[in-house]
Amino acid sequence: QVQLVESGGGLVQPGGSLRLSCAASGNIFSIATMGWYRQAPGKQRELVATITSGGSTNYADSVKGRFTVSRDNAKNTMYLQMNSLKPEDTAVYYCMSYSEYGPRYDYWGQGTQVTVSS
């Protein structure tokens, strides 16, 4: 089984920065695509960024140039560095992973709240 635990959320002023972490347990991290999604109140969950086992990244247009996704395979941890935060970035941020081999099954964390407000 895979367990994902997010941390690093909180309250930040517009223009500020936060770094989220996603710690993974289980034995698929090194062969897994990892991702960050977010869900704002009243809205659908949306993709923020993904990173493959090989380090290829993909970003939503709304966060390009402001957010950076990275991973440390030795620590089974993925990160999301968020800079120049805007009020519209306010959401619950979820970590996701799936193995790049075999049938796809998505694992999810419990989420961490990010609030951007003055």
C-alpha positions, -999 to 999 in steps of 0.1 A, spaced: 0 0 0 10 36 -6 4 63 19 9 100 11 12 127 37 12 164 28 26 192 50 36 228 47 3 245 41 -7 276 60 -17 312 57 5 335 36 1 371 23 -2 378 -14 32 377 -30 45 354 -4 59 319 -7 53 284 8 68 250 2 46 220 4 60 185 10 45 151 2 61 122 21 53 88 5 55 53 21 53 21 1 75 7 -26 65 26 -58 80 60 -53 110 55 -75 88 43 -104 58 66 -98 46 98 -114 38 122 -86 15 152 -88 -1 181 -69 -37 189 -74 -58 216 -57 -95 222 -49 -109 255 -40 -143 259 -23 -171 253 -48 -147 243 -76 -136 210 -91 -102 195 -82 -76 207 -107 -41 197 -117 -13 219 -105 19 201 -115 32 166 -121 67 151 -121 76 117 -136 101 92 -121 126 106 -146 120 141 -135 99 154 -164 75 181 -152 42 195 -163 24 226 -149 -10 242 -151 -9 275 -171 -20 293 -140 11 284 -120 38 284 -147 67 305 -137 56 307 -101 55 271 -88 82 245 -90 77 208 -85 106 186 -75 113 152 -59 139 135 -38 138 98 -45 162 91 -16 137 106 8 106 94 -9 94 130 -9 80 154 -34 79 192 -30 60 221 -44 77 255 -41 51 282 -45 62 318 -51 44 350 -59 12 335 -43 -21 350 -52 -55 349 -35 -68 326 -62 -42 300 -52 -62 295 -20 -73 258 -20 -67 225 -4 -36 210 -20 -35 172 -26 -6 149 -33 -12 121 -58 9 93 -71 6 63 -95 30 37 -107 42 41 -142 40 3 -147 9 -18 -148 -27 -7 -145 -31 28 -132 -43 33 -97 -42 68 -82 -32 72 -45 -41 104 -27 -31 122 4 -55 139 28 -47 174 16 -32 205 32 -49 239 33 -32 269 16 -48 303 22 -35 334 5 -49 365 21 -39 398 36 
